Amino acid sequence: MSYQNRVLFISPFFSPEKISTGKYNSYLVDALAAKDMEVTVLTSYPLYPDWVAEYTDVVPAKVKVVRGGLNVKYPKSQIVRRIVLELWFSIYVLRFLITKRKNFDCVVAIFPPVMFVYFTRIILPKKVKIIGIIHDFLGVMANAKPGKIRSIIAYVISKIERICFKQCTSLVCLSNSMAKALDIHYKIPKKSEVFYPFVSLSSGEKVKSVLNAIMPNDKLHVVYSGALGEKQKPYDLLNFFSRVSKDRGDIVCHFFSQGPLFEQVKAYASNNFIAGVEFHELVPEENLNELFERSTVHIIPQAVGTGDGAFPSKLPNLLANGVPVFSICDNESELSHIVKSIDYATAVNTWDVDTLTEELFDFVGRIDDTSRENNRKEYELKLQSKFSVNGLVDFILKQSS
């Protein structure tokens, strides 16, 4: 093992978490380890999306995993919950590095949270490079809703993020629009590289015919699957799904998710007798192939004004499997441009229910004659190179040498 390949990978989200940042991190760590890099993962016990830490002894091959936070209790308030995560994880990273400061040649830090990197830079020798990979700009996200208090919170978050981002040797954004926001919103120019999210499904055996009861072949299925937070506008999405199901008896709309906000939306739908919308827990990875095959359309929703703050990591998995994608996003966002570049995806730039419903029905009609095989071929031709992990792995390898 080369002395220049000792990487410390820091994020509270990691395997066996099924979705979002944890899924991304797990796949990236496996790819780094496959390049014979000595990877140590400093993380939490699995906590997302339920925000309840659970014990696990799962450790990927060729990787050392150090976990903490098993007894941390997360409050219901999203803002307070984020503060708790920032504080305990920063202290945890600080305590770890005090005795391990000379053990690593490179750090890969996943944001958010962000505060831990400030202490990481203080403790580690100057020669150790820190690569920050930004999944969300919380300052941009917080400013998406109007309100004076909200604006103050967004301003403070942005200031903290900027201080922490500047501790990194280099920064990685998941899209060009995020890199632009890093320059304009955070005043950190010429420091970032862009590497899009990558296809992160494993190639293991796929289980078939377990979803037939909830997704029968005689219906069309409109699906939202994954983490559910404010940036997905879950109540607006529920309203849209309710309208679709009401207007088209042959369409069933589904939420596949977990976590506090998912349970709130589910309870709201039940208490208000909203019919035609079904709620399910997340599908295990071995059943994702069947979920994709049974889905007529997958929805990717983004709140207005958040297009520069994040890029959906689920998009490559959907497109690589030929799944038609209906996105709701800002007009000039990178998500909008990418999905409009292929025939089996589209973007709508409003949350008006009448418009969304009309556009969805039109899209369902347009994709009726398309085959998944042809969709996958179009993906391979137009987008496969964009959504590969290899470029990011090579970049990290170069930085750590």
Number of C-alpha atoms within 10 A of each C-alpha: 8 9 12 16 23 20 26 21 21 25 23 25 26 28 23 18 18 20 23 18 21 21 19 23 23 19 19 20 23 16 16 23 20 14 12 14 22 20 23 20 23 22 21 24 25 25 22 22 24 17 18 17 19 14 14 12 9 10 13 14 9 16 17 14 19 14 18 18 20 15 11 17 13 18 14 11 10 14 10 12 14 14 15 16 20 17 13 15 25 20 13 17 19 20 12 14 16 13 10 12 15 12 13 22 21 25 28 24 23 23 23 22 24 23 20 23 27 18 18 23 19 11 16 21 13 10 9 18 23 27 24 26 22 24 24 21 24 20 23 22 22 22 21 20 16 9 9 10 10 13 16 13 14 20 16 12 18 21 13 15 20 19 15 20 25 17 19 21 19 18 24 21 26 22 24 18 20 26 25 19 19 24 15 11 16 20 11 17 12 12 15 22 17 17 21 22 24 24 21 19 16 10 7 8 10 12 14 13 11 11 14 12 8 13 19 12 11 8 14 19 21 25 25 23 20 19 21 21 15 15 18 19 15 21 17 15 20 20 14 20 28 19 20 25 19 16 12 13 11 12 20 24 25 23 25 18 21 20 17 16 20 23 15 13 18 19 12 14 19 12 9 8 9 18 15 17 23 16 18 14 13 18 17 12 17 16 17 17 18 19 24 19 13 21 20 20 25 22 20 20 22 25 20 19 18 24 26 24 27 24 23 18 21 20 21 22 18 18 25 21 18 24 25 27 25 26 22 23 24 22 16 12 22 19 25 21 14 15 19 17 12 17 15 26 23 21 25 19 17 15 19 11 17 12 13 21 19 11 16 20 14 11 18 17 10 12 16 9 8 13 12 19 12 12 21 19 15 18 21 15 10 13 17 17 14 14 21 17 19 14 15 20 19 13 14 19 18 11 19 22 13
